[in-house]
Amino acid sequence: MQFATRLQPLETNVFADMDTAKSQALAAGKQIIDLSLGSSDLAAQPHVIDAIAQSLYDPSTHGYLLFGRTQDFRKAAATWYEQRFGVSVNPETEVLPLIGSQEGTAHFPLAVLNPGDYALLLDPGYPSHAGGVYLASGKIYPMPLLAENNFLPVFADIPADILAKSRLMVLSYPHNPTSAIAPLDFFQSAVSFCRQHDIILVHDFPYVDLVFPDNGETSKTSLAPSIFQADREKAISIEFFTLSKSYNMGGFRIGYAIGNAELIRALRQVKAAVDFNQYQGILNGAIAAMTGSQIGVDLAVDTFKQRRDTFIKEMHSIGWQVPIPQATMYIWAKLPEPWNNKSVEFCMNLVAKTGVAASPGAGFGKSGEGYVRFALVHQPDILKTAVARIGEFLAELYSI
């Protein structure tokens, strides 16, 4: 049986291999502590669940949901952005509901890339960014993210011949997996660069709220700016937001795109060929999340900050020095010798011997090699146990 060549870049999946390794460790009797997936263990707030539950008894919500009936959701999203970033948004032409932001980043290249066009992607970066480009038969130019550059790409390093064939740049800050934050002046330079080279600018923005203003800062917005604070006219940009992280609604698969009306319309055309919108009750829950009490967001931020502090303290106690992230639910840790260029092997051995599962940096791109990502998706006592097992693993290795 013959398949499309566009599937070839998707055949190798480090995370699928890690899932197999977890299953094998479980079968061998290991107690798994899974720090490999960024799926929040926190619950959605009661007022969100109530809005969804009440919808179930309304038969008018049981049918297909076309664009016109998403108006209330789109208005809520536009208002949320206007209140948060001071950016005016037209809910009729500049907002599009999505089945999570991953749907947007995966489908958007189909709307703007022709076969052979280049997309400029962060390396390391979220895997669906590359997957969407491959499915659109596009080509990828990776922009390396290095610690010495604060995990920000250097636009001047992109070759002129690549720029001439580039149609799309994808950014995502606060960043998964490195947990880096990009300041507003970086976004301003990105907008200027993309306008100069006629490149569409995508910003994937799932971690806008998971920011920890430790050093006297009082505004999370100033630390995690929207792309539209740099591109206020929405001339070249589109931004994807999901309720998965801020509102613990990952399993509900609800997000949206905001941006340039032409880009929104193009993505809407792709989406119309693939699916209807999700269940109306889920949108009602999302409306409740965005317009109701934000105490759940504050609780999530406080929870992940506490977990971050616990994990960092424990890691330092076993001699593994890792920087303190300002954002996200991840720890991006540079591997110690002799694992510095063997992130997959490290993670495979770690889960097999200890039951602690982490994500190898190589799974996020070539520049991720030499690192491992830990997701803070367990309570502090479990995180302490995980780090203790890691310490035993390293001690046994170095004693051989």
N, C-alpha and C positions, 0 to 999 in steps of 0.2 A: 504494500500500500504506500502511495507516495503522498507526502505532505508539503505544504508551502515552505519555501526556503526561509520565510520570515520567522519561522519557529526555531530555526537552528540556534540563534543567540540565546534562546530561552531554555535550551535543553539542560544546561548546567545550572543548578540551583543549590548554593551552599546551605540555604536554610532548610531545604528539603532533606539534604544529607544530615543536618543537625537534628531534624525531627526523627529520622531513622535512628540516629545515635541515642537520642533520649529514650526511644522505645526499647532499644536493646539494653540500655542501662536499667530501665524499669523491669524488664524481663529477668535481668540478672539479680534482682532483689534490691537495687539501690532506691533510696528514697529521694525522689527528684525535687530539687528546688529550681524552678524554671525562671531564670533571669534573662532569657533570650528574647522574649517577645514584649513589645511595648504596648501591652493590652492592660489598661488600668483595672485593678481589682476593686476599685471603689464603685459604689452604687450611684445611679442617677437619683436625683432628689425626689421626694414624695410628690411634690406638686407636678413634676414632669410625668411621673408614672400615672398619677390621677388623670391627667389630661388624655393620656393614651387609653387608659382603662375606660373612661367615659365614652370615648369615641367608638369603642367596640360595640356598644349597644345602639349605635346610631346607624341604621342600614344605609343611609345616604353616603356613608364613608366606605362602603364595601365594594364599590365599582372602580373602574379605571380612573386614574387621576391625571387629567390633561393639564397643560400649562396654565390655562385660564383659572383653574380652581386652586392654584398654588399662590394666588395673589396675597392672601393674608400672611403666608410664610415669607414671601418676598418682601412685603412691607416691614415685617419684623426684622428681617436681616438688614434691610437698608437703614432702618432706625438704629439698630445696634451699631452699625459702622459709623453713622453720623454722630452718635453720642460718644463713641469711643475715640474716634480719630478726627472729628471735625471735618469730615469729607462728605459732601453732598452726593447721594446715590439715588438714581431713578429706579424704582422697583420694577417698572414695566420693561425697561430696555437694558438695565445694567446688572440684573441679578438672575441667576439660574440655579434652581435646586439640583442637588447632586446626591448620588448614593455614596456619600463619603467623599472626601477630597481626592482619594486615590482614583476614583472613577474619573474625575476631572483631569488629573495629570496624565492618566493613561489614554483617555480619549482625545484630549486636546491636540496632540500631534497629528491626528487624522484630519483635523480641520485646517491645518496650516502648513504641513510639510508635503512636498512632492518627493517621490523616490529619489534618493541621492542627496537631498538637502541635509544640511548639518544642523544639529542641536547642540548647544553648549551646555554641558551638565556638570554639576559639582561632583568631585571625586575626592573622598567618598560621598555617596549620596543615597537617597532612598531608592530601592530597586525599581519601583513602578515608574519612576521618571525615565529610566532607560528602557523599560519594557514597552512603554507607549511609543517611544521613538522607533524601536525595532518593528513593532506592529504596523507602523506607518511607512515602513521601508526607508526610514531615514538613516542617517549616519550620526555617530556621536563623537564629539570632541570633548574629552574630559578636562575639566579645569581643576588642577590639583589643589587641595586644601592642606596647607602645612602649618604646623604649630608656630613656626617663626613668623607666619603671616596672620596669626590669630584665626586660622582656619577660614580665611577669606580668599577668594580667587584673585589673581593678578591679571586684570584684563589686558595689560600691555604685553603679556606673554603669549597671547593668542596669535598665531601666524596670520599674515594678511591673506594668504590664499584660502585659509579656512574661513575667515570672516566674510570673504566674498561669496561663499556658498552657505553661509549660516542664515537661518530664518528664525531661530528660536533660542532663547536663553532661559534656563530654569534655575531659580534661586530658592532657598528655603531656610529662613532664619526666624527664630531660634532653630538651630540645625540638628537634625538627626542624621548621623549618629554622634557628631563631635560635641554637641551641646553648646556650640559657639553662638554668640549674639552678634548681629551686624548693626552698627550705628546708622543713624539717619544719613550721615554724609556718605556712607558707602552706597546706600540705595540711590542717593542723588547722582553719584558717579556712574552707577549702573544704568540709570535712566538716560543720562547724557550719552553714555557709550552706545547704548542700544539705539537711541535716536540717530546718532551719527552714522551707524552702520545699517540702519533699516532692519533692525532685529526686534521681534516680538518678545516682550519680557513677561515671564510667568513667575509668580511668587507663591509657593506652597507654604501655608501659614497655620499649621495645626497647633503649634505650641505658643501661640500669642499670650495665653494667660499663665503658662507654667514658667514664670520668671520669678527669681528670688532676689529682690533688691536689698542686698546685704549691706552695702557700704554707704549708708546714709541716704540712698536714693528713696524717693517716695512714690515715683510714678513708674508703674510697669510699662505704660505706653511709651515712655521715653526710651526704655531699654529694648522694647520689641516693636519697632515702628512698622506700620503698614507701608506697602509699596506706594500707596496713593498719597502718602505724605510727601513723597518725592515726585510723583506723577499725578498732580492734583487734577489735571485736565483729562486723565485717563487716556492719554494719547496713544500709548503703545502697550499697556499693561493689563493683566488679568491676575486676580488673586484668588486662591482657594482656601476656604475655611471649613473645618469640620467640627462637629459638636462632640467628637469622640473623646478628646482630651480635656477640654474645659468643663464639659458637662457629664463626663463619664457615660457617654451614649454610643460607645464603639460598636456594640452589637446591633444597634438600631440602624446603622449605616445612613446617617443623615449629615449633609454638608451643603455648601453652595459655592458658586463662583460669583465674584463681583468684578466688573471691569468695563473696558471699552465696549461700547454697544455692538460694534461690528464683530469683535471677538466673541462676545456672548452669543450673538446670533449664529455665528459659525459653529460654535460648540453645541448650540441647541439643535442645529441640523443633524449633527452626528448623533446626538443623544436620541433624537426622534426616530432614527433608524434602528436603534438598539433596544430601547426600553420605554415604557411609560415611567411616571414617577412612582415612588414607593407609596405605601399605604397612607391615607390621609391622617389616620390617628397618630402616626409617627411625626408627621409635620406639625400636628397640634401639640404634641409633646415638645417639639423643638421650639415652637412659638412660646410655650410656657417657660421653657428654659431661658430663652433670650430676653423675655419681657418681665419675668417674675423675679423672685428673690435670687440674689447672686451669692448667697451664703455658701452654697455648694462649691462654687468656684474658689472662694477664699479657703474653704476647708481642704480642697484638693491641693492648692498651693502650699498650705501649711503642712499637710501630710507629706508631700514629696520633699519639701525642704527638710523636715525632720528625718526622713529616711536617707536623704542625701548626707546629712551631717553624721548620722549613725554609720553609714557604709564607709564614708571617707575616714572616719576615726578608726574603725576596725581595720581597714586596709592599711592605714599608716602603722597600726600596732603590729601587723605582721611583716612590716618592712617594705610594703609595696606603695611607693609614693605616687599618688595620683592627684591632679589638680582638682580644685573645687569648682564644679560647674555653676554658672549663674542661672541656668534655665534647663528645661525639659525634665524628663524622668529617667535620664540615663547618666551613666558614668562611662567616659571614654578613656580607657586606661592603656597606656603604652606597656607592651609586654616586656617582662624581664628576660634576661638571658636564661637559657639558650633558645627562647621561643620568639625572639624579636622579629623574625620573618616567617613564622610558622603559626599564624593565628588559627587556621583550621585545625591543624594537628593539636595545638594547645587545647582548643575547645572540645575536640573529640576525646582526648585523654582525660580532661577534667571531668566531663560528664560520666565517662566510663568508670573512673576511679572514685569519684565523690558524689555523683548525682547532681552536681551543680551545673546547670546549663547556661551558657553565655553565647553571644553572637560574635563570630570571628570578624575582625575588621575587613578581611579580604572579601567578604560577602557584599560589602558596600562599595567596592571599587578598588582599583590597583593601589591608590594612595592610602587606603585603609589598612593595608597590610602592616603588621607590626603592632596593631592595636586590637583590643577586645572591648565589646560594649556590654555593660551590665544594665538591665532594666530594673528599676526600683519598684517592683510590682508586688512586694510582700511587706508584711509588718516588720518593724525593727528587730524583733527577737529572731525572726526567721532570717533576716539579712545578716545578723550576727552569726547565726549558725552557718550560713553559707560562707562567710568570710573565714570562719574558723576552719571549715573544710578546705578552703583554698589554701590557707596557711599550712595545713597538714600536707597537702599535695605538694606544695613548693618545698617544704622542709624535707620530705621524703626524697624529692628529686635531687636536692642539693647535697643530701647526705650519702648518695650513692657514689 
